Structures are given as C-alpha cells and as structure tokens.
Amino acid sequence: MSEYIIYHNPRCRKSRETLALLQEKGIEPVVRLYLEDVPKVDELEKIAVMLGMKPIEFTRRGETVFKELGLSKETSDEELLACMAAHPILMERPIVVKDLKKAVIGRPPENVLKIL
C-alpha cells in the first residue's frame, strides 16, 4: 500500500482542494502542516529531486519575503533551500509525495492524479 504525504496549508484553497481530491480517491495522506512543522534543508533537497525541479521552480516568488530577502531567479539552489527552511511560506503548496519517491505540486489539484 502506498503512503502519501501532503505539505498542506489549510488556509490555501488549492491545498484544501488537493486534500479533498485525495480523500475522494480513498487516500488519507499524512497531513504535514509545513508552516508549523517546517521542513529542513535536506528534506527540501529530497523534495526537489522527487519533483524533478530546481528550487526556484517551487518557490513562491510573489511572496513579500521573497522580495525582502533579495531573492531572484539567479539565487543559488542552496540559498533558496535555506531561505525556504527559514521562511516556509516561500514553499509552493500543496506538494504531495508518494512513497518518498515521487512528488507533484497540486496546482491545479488534478496534478496529483499523475502519481496515484
């Protein structure tokens, strides 16, 4: 049986919709409230590999803190990951992980169907 983890922000509509979609499919994922239970840099590195993305690709560039920290597309992967660990609001949401092997961003929520 597969294990799913959702990096979830209950205040985010897309995150709520993604969780609901998983539950409609009979999946009860481990819900990780990442703003409270903040992922460390090494965990974020693993998420990047599972997503098949560079850190900038799952960084919320519209967040005020992104600009306040002077981040940009040219910022190194290491610095972006450290900033996400220090300011988890920078992490795109929701991210759904399957069996610690594959991951997808639930934007739109239907993206999660790719890893079910």
C-alpha positions in Angstrom: 0.0 0.0 0.0 1.3 3.4 -0.9 1.9 6.2 1.6 1.1 9.8 0.7 2.2 13.0 2.4 0.7 16.4 1.7 2.6 19.5 2.6 -0.6 21.4 3.4 -1.7 24.9 4.3 -5.3 24.8 5.4 -5.7 28.5 4.6 -4.9 27.9 0.9 -7.9 27.0 -1.3 -5.7 24.9 -3.7 -4.3 23.0 -0.8 -7.7 22.2 0.6 -9.0 21.2 -2.9 -6.0 18.9 -3.3 -6.5 17.2 0.0 -10.2 16.8 -0.8 -9.4 15.2 -4.1 -7.0 12.7 -2.5 -9.7 11.8 0.0 -12.3 11.4 -2.7 -9.9 8.8 -4.3 -9.8 6.9 -1.0 -6.4 8.2 0.1 -5.9 9.5 3.6 -2.5 11.2 3.3 -0.2 12.2 6.2 -1.0 15.9 6.5 2.1 17.9 7.1 1.3 21.4 8.2 4.6 22.7 6.8 4.2 26.3 8.2 4.3 24.8 11.7 6.4 21.6 11.1 8.9 23.2 8.9 11.0 21.0 6.5 14.8 21.2 6.9 17.1 21.9 4.0 17.9 18.2 3.4 14.2 17.4 3.3 13.7 20.2 0.8 16.6 18.9 -1.3 14.8 15.5 -1.5 11.5 17.1 -2.4 13.3 18.9 -5.3 14.6 15.6 -6.5 11.2 13.9 -6.2 9.6 16.8 -8.1 12.3 16.8 -10.7 12.6 20.6 -10.2 15.1 23.2 -9.3 14.3 25.0 -6.0 13.3 28.2 -7.8 10.6 26.2 -9.6 8.7 25.5 -6.4 9.5 28.8 -4.7 6.6 31.3 -4.3 8.2 34.3 -6.0 5.2 36.5 -5.3 5.6 36.4 -1.6 6.7 39.6 0.1 9.5 37.8 1.9 11.0 36.7 -1.5 11.5 40.4 -2.4 12.5 41.4 1.1 15.3 38.8 1.1 16.5 40.0 -2.3 15.9 36.6 -3.9 15.8 36.1 -7.7 16.0 33.5 -10.4 19.8 33.9 -10.1 19.8 32.9 -6.4 21.7 29.7 -5.8 19.8 26.5 -5.1 21.5 26.2 -1.7 20.4 29.7 -0.7 16.8 29.2 -1.9 16.5 26.0 0.1 18.0 27.7 3.2 15.5 30.5 2.8 12.6 28.1 2.3 13.6 26.3 5.5 13.8 29.7 7.3 10.6 31.0 5.7 8.4 28.1 4.8 5.8 30.5 3.3 8.2 30.5 0.3 7.5 26.9 -0.5 4.9 26.3 -3.2 1.8 24.5 -2.0 0.5 21.9 -1.8 3.1 19.3 -2.5 2.0 15.7 -2.5 4.7 13.0 -2.0 4.1 9.3 -2.8 6.2 6.7 -1.1 9.1 9.1 -0.7 9.9 8.6 -4.3 7.7 10.8 -6.4 6.1 14.2 -5.8 3.9 16.7 -7.5 2.6 20.2 -6.9 -1.2 20.3 -6.6 -1.7 23.3 -8.8 -4.1 22.6 -10.2 -5.3 20.0 -7.7 -5.7 17.5 -10.6 -1.9 17.3 -10.9 -1.9 14.8 -8.1 -3.7 12.3 -10.3 -0.4 11.8 -12.1 1.1 10.0 -9.1 -1.8 8.0 -7.8 
